[in-house]
Amino acid sequence: MKRIVVMIAFIACLFSLTGCNLNIPFIGSLNKADQVNSQETPEETSGSESDEASDTASGAVESDTDAVQTTINIPEVSYQKELKLTGKSAPGNSIIINEEVFYADHNGDYSAEVSLVPGKNPIDLRIVSQDGKSIYNKGYTVEYYVKPKLEITQFDKTPNSTLNIEGNTDPDCSVSIKGYITQSDDKGNFKLSFPVDDWESSVTILATNKAGYSTSLQRRFQTGLD
């Protein structure tokens, strides 16, 4: 009887041991699954950050390309009141010159006309892309030189080698001929008489306004040696 009891106790111990061994692989499997899941999350996050960085870089390159393509032909000095400006940008871009909007055509060409006043004129240029981004912004200065008009209405040389000159320019201009100076009246009229040498054959008439801008004309005449 004691032998039977010992056998039963031995068998029970074997079952108990077998049950412990079966639980070990099950626990190990759960740990392995948890490790795989914890590694997948960083990979997905890393991929998302990479995509965002790529989009940002692409946008910067497009803006830089548009800016590089932008050109404008603008002089530092103009003698014309109506100044025509031409340039090139990306097709469809808005060209804003002194708050007035123009557009680049399908070839990227654009043109604009700006009215100048005497002296220095600021020209503010801004380029805006089709998506509303400002891609170019720069200021220029164009100096408008207002030359006075000048015409000669009488030009005579007398037998005693005296040159008589009459003409018209802007009012209040200084008129200089061969070092002789006179002032135009309120209507712009002027006259001047002076001697010339026998070998002289031409004179230069120079009209200068109060802003310091000048217009000149050259007239020829027969010398006293002819």
Phi, psi and omega in degrees: 000316178300323180296321180294317181298319180297320181296316180298317180297323180294316181295319179299321179295322178297315178299320180297317178295321180296319179298321178296319181292327180291330181285335185296310179299324182297316178295319179297321179297319179297318179298319180295318179297319179297323180294321179295315180297321181291336179276334182289324184299312178299325181295318180294319179296318180298320180295321180295316179297324180295319179296318181296318179297322180294318179297317180297315180296320181297318179297321180295321180295319180297318179295317180297321180296316179299319182294320181294326183287344185284125176224157175212137177261106184222124182278162175277334182228141176224143174252006179248137180292319178265109183261123178264126180250138177230156179189189183218141177210188177288141180306136178087352178292150175269130179252113183251112181243115183049048176071003175260134189261133173232169183227142174283137181281190184295342175266355181089002181276146175214157177215152181209154178239130183239132177274130183255157173244157180305136181102205183273132181241122176285136176238109180260121182247129176224135178248130178238128181286172183295335179271011174088008181272135175279116187247354181204133181208115182207147178253142179232167175226128177241125179265123181264111178272118179264100179281137176288149175290160179204122176220146180257123182260339178211136181214101185230141172246125182275164179300334180270023176062041173251133181257123178252122182233132173232150181192188181221138177217196177286153178301146176062037176260149174271127181246122183240132177222113177056034180090348177271135187235139173221173181239136177286151181278191183291349175256000179090002182280147176210159174212150182205135177235139181199156180280152176232153178283158182297328184274353180286144181229356180202158174224157176247127178259127183236121177250128183233128180272179185292338178281353179093004179271142188232154172229138182231151175225148176243133178235140179255154177210167180286139178282166178285355180265353182287000000 
